[in-house]
Amino acid sequence: MSSFPTFLHPEAKSWRHESTKNWAPKFHASIPGFSESSLISLPELAHELGIGSLHVKNESSRLDLPAFKILGASWAVARVYGERLGIAEADLTFSAIKENASKSGITLLVAATDGNHGRAVARMGKYLGCKAEIFIPYGVSPEAIAAIESEGAIVHRTEESYDFAVDKAKVFSDSVSGAVLIQDTSWEGYEDIPAWIVEGYQTLCSEIDEQIGASGIDVVVIPVGVGSLAHAVVAHYRGASKFYPALVCVEPTVAACVLESLHRDERTSVETSPTIMAGLNCGTPSEAAWPLLRNGLSAAVSIGDQECAVAVKDLNAHGVDSGPCGGATLAGLRALLSNESARKELGITSGSHVVLINTEGFQANPLPSTF
């Protein structure tokens, strides 16, 4: 029997979400240097886990950034500029917004981040000749801070929680003329930009569907912070996709806000503590994400830093460039499959095909020397 905190909802596979046309993949394809990320097969780890196949969607490199976050940040920024410039979403291209960016009235992009989102927002600012200021909570590595600053952004260290950093970014953005907050979590009155970020993330799901081939997908494992990536994955696989896999979310035990919310059956905030999974260290699920997570997730599990560190090392040993947020998926899958009851309820067998979403490379958030 597993000792890891777990929530099971196997009926979620039959839940469906209404989908609409998503123009983000078309926009992404217009960005110079854009290409699909790889899907890597790991047969030795599949054998260890007693499953048919294990693939890793490797988001350790997107547009020369070591994480997937540029998918959401780029589309959200494009939509904001498109609205200011009168460009319909179906007509948005990178060149169209870049050539007209100075006419938008936007002078500053603002975000709160645990690392990768903030760097992606700053990169979009650099692309478009716009300044960026980024607010960070405690626990962000010096390497991640330096990476954000390397994009030309000003970094504000709050030394408080992620939720606190989001509040500071919001207040700051509201106080500066020409500033736009590009945040990947939502609250009442702030829904459009987080929704566009979610749309941007769905590009990686469309790529998985094309790359997986005839085997299909039985399980997708997703690392979760506020839940925006999980929101995107649920929207895709309970909506437009031809596949209907079980969807499993993984969180740090010290920041398991989605797991706690699922147990309580209501969106719930939790107190957080430092973790090597810095990008997942969030205490409150996104308001917009919560209904889809509640209905569409098949399982949730939380894991500790030690299990995560082992998984990071194992993925890197098998040729996958992974940091703690990506490694959390392998650790979470191991935790879930150590529970025979969970295996049975979710229908995971020796023939099941599982995909892990590796959201960051080691460069984005290296393991501390103590691990």
N, C-alpha and C positions, 0 to 999 in steps of 0.2 A: 504493500500500500504506500502511495506517495505521501511524503510529509510536506509537500509544497502546497500553499494555498491555491485552490482551484475553484472555478465555477464552470458548470456544464449546462449547455442549452442545445442539445443535438437537433431539436426541432427547427432551429434557425435556418437550416439548409433549404427548407421549403418556403421561407418568407421571401417575398419579392418587393423590389423597390422600383418605382417608375423612373425610367431613364429618359434623358433628352439628348439631343445632338451636342457633342462636346468638340469644340473647335481647337482645344489646346494642342492636340498632336500636330495639327496643321501648322500652328504658329511655331511650335518647337522645331519643326523641320526647317523653318525659315531662318533659324539662328545660325550664323556661320560657325562651322565646326561641330554642329550637333550630330550625334549618332546614337544608336541604341546602346544600352548597356548590355553586358553579357549575361547569359543564363548558363551556369556551370553545374555539371553533373558530378556528384560525389558518391560513387558506388560503394566505397569502403565504409563511409559513415552510414549509408543506407543499410548495409549489412549489419553493422553494429546495432542499429535501431530496430531491426526486424521489419523493414518496410520494403516495398518494391523498388522505389527510386527516391533519391533526394537531389533536388536542384536548388541552387542559390541564385536569386536575382541579384547581381553584384552591382550595387550602386556606389561603389568606391571611387568611381570616376564619371562625372557628368560635366561636360564643358570645362574640363580641367579643374573642377572642384571635387573634393573627396566625399561627396554626399549627394543624395537625391533632391535636396531641398530647392535647388535651382529650378526644378520642374514647376513647383508651386509658386515660388517667388516671381519667376519670369512671366508666367501667365497672369498672375494677379496684377503685377506692375503694367503689363501690356493692356489689360482691361481698364485700369485706371487712366492710363494715357489715352486709350481709345475713346473713352467717354469724354474726356476733356477736348479731344481733337475731332470728335464726330466721326470716328471710324468704327463701322459695325464689327462685331466680334468675328464674323465669318471672313472679313477682309483684313484682319490684323496680321501684319507681318513684322518681323524685326526691323527691316529697313524702313517701313512706313512710320513706325513710332520714332525711330532714331533720327530720321531726317526732319521730323516735325516736333521733336521733344521740346525745343526752346519756346514753342508757341503754346505749350500746355499750361503754363503758370505754375508748374510744380518745380520747387527749388530744393526740396529736402525730403528724403525717404527716412522713416523712423521705424524701428522694430525693437521688440524685446526678444531675447534668444538665450538658449543654452549653448549656442555655438554655431551650428551649421545654417540655420535659417537666417541669422543675422548676417553671416558672410554672404549668403546668396542674395539678400536684399542689397547689401553694399556693392556686390558685383554688378547688379542691375543698375544701380546708381552710377557706377563707373562707366558702364556701357553707354549710358544715356546722358552723361555730362551733368549728373545731379549729385549733390552731396548726400551723405548718409550719416545718421547718428543712431547708435545701437546701445541698448540697455541690457546688462547681463546680471544674473543672480549670483549667489555664491556657488562655488564648486566648478566653475568653468576653468578649464586648464589654461595655463599660460600659453601653450601652443595654439589653442583655439582663439584666444584673445589676440595674439600676434597675427593670426591669419585674417581675422576681421579687419584689423588695423592695416594690413597689407593691401586691402582693397581701397584704402583712402578714407575709411570711416573713422569717426570719433566714437570711442567706446566709453560708456558711463558704467562704472562698477557700483552696484547697489549694495552688495554684501548681504542681501536679503533673499527671500524665496523667489521662485519664478513668477508666481502670481503678483508679488510686489513689483517685480521688474516690469511686468506688463502694465500695471497701473501707472507706474512712473512714465513709461513710454507714451501712454495715452494722454496723460496730463501735459507732458512736454509737447507732443504733437499738436494738441489743441491750442497751445499757446503761441505757436510759430506760424506766421503767415506763409503760405506756399508749401507747408509740410503735409505729408500724407503718411498715415500709419499703415504699414503693411504687416499685419499680424496674423498668425496662423491659428488663433483661437477666437471664438466668437462669444458675444454676449448680447443682451437686448439692445437693439439700435446699431449694432456693428455686426452685420451678417454677410454683406456682399463680398468683401475682400477675402475673408476666410473661405467662403464658398468657392471663389475663383482659385484659391490655393488648392483646395480639394480637387477641383477639376484638373488642375495642372498635374497633380500627383497621379491621376488616372492614366496618364500616358504610359507609366511603367507597367500597369496592369494589362493594357492593350498589347504591349510588347511581349509580356509573358505568354499571353494567349497565342500569339503568332509563333513564338519560339519553342513552345513545349512539344509540339508535334502530336503524333497520334496517341501518345500515352494518356493525354488528358491530365487533369489535376484533381486530386481528392482532398488535399489539405493545403491551405496557405497559412503561414505563420508570420505575424506582424508585430514589430515592436511598437509600444504605445507610450506616448507622453500625454499630451492633451487629447489625442485621438484623431487628429486630422488625417494622417495617413490611413489609419484604420477606417475612418469615414470614407475615404476614397476607395479603399479595397472593398468594403461592404457595398457601396453604391455600385461598383462595377460588377462584382460577382453575384449580387442579388438583383442586378438589372440587365445591362447590355451584353454581358458575356455569354458565350455558349457553354461555359462550364459553371457548375454549381457546387463548389467544394465546401468542406467545413472550413470555417475561418476562426483562427486561434490568435488571441492577443497575449502579449507578454509584457510585464512591467517589473520594475524593481520592487522588492518587498517594502522598501522605505518610501515608495511613492506610488502605491497601487490604487490610484483614484478610480480607474475604470472597474477593476475587480471589486472594490468596495461598493461602487455604485450599482453594479450588477447584483451583488448580494442583497443590497437594500432596496433594489428596484426603483431607485431614484437617483438623480444626479447628485453626487456627494463630493465635498472637498475633504482632503486629508492633510494632516501635517506631514511634511517631508523632511528627510535628512540627507546628508551628502551620500553620493553613490558614484561609482566609476561610470555608470550609465548616465552621464550628465544630461544628454539630450532627452532622456526619458524622465527626468526629475521634475515632474509637474504634479501639482496637488489638486487640480480641478479639471474635469473633462470639458471639452469644448461644448458649449450649449447646442450648437447646430449638429455636432456629431452624435450627441447622446441618443436621440431616438433611433438612429440607424445602428449604433453599437448595441443598444438594448435589444433590438429585434433581430439583428443580422449576425451577431457573433455566436459561434458554436461553442466556444470555450474561452476562458481566461485563466492565466496562471501567473504567479509572481515568483521571481527568483532572486537570489542574493548575489553579491559581488563575486564571491568565490566561484560559484557555478558559472557565472558569466565570463570571468577571466579564463577559466579552463576552456570554455567554448571558443573564445577569441583565439587562443593559442592553437586549438585543434583546427579551426578554419584556416588560419594562416599556414599551418603545417600541411594542409591539403591544397594550398595554392590560392586561397581566397583572401584577399586583402580586406580585413575586417577590424573595426573598432568595437568597443563595448556595446553600443546600441545595436549594431548588426549582430554581434555574437550572442546577444540576448535571445535571439530567435532559436538558435541551436540549443542553448541552455533551457529555454522554455519547452522546446519539443522534447528534450530528454526528460524533463520533469513531468510533463504530461504523460509520456509513454511509460514512465515508471509506475503509473497507476493503471493496473489491468482493467479496472472498472471503467476508467475514462476511455481507454482503447476500445472497449466493447461498445460503450454508449455512442461513441463517435464513428464506429464502423471502420477503425483503422486496422488493417490487416497486413499480412506479409506481401500483399500485392499492391498496397496503396502507394500513390505517387504524391510526394510532398514537396512544396516550394517554400523556402525561407526567403524573406526579403531582408537582404543585408544593406542597411541604409547608409552606412558610412565606412570609409577606409580607416586604417590604423592612424594615418596622418591626421585625420580630423580630431581624434581624441585618443591619444596613446594610453596604453595601460600604465598606471603608476608603477614606479620601481618596486614597490612593496609586493606586487603581483608577478 
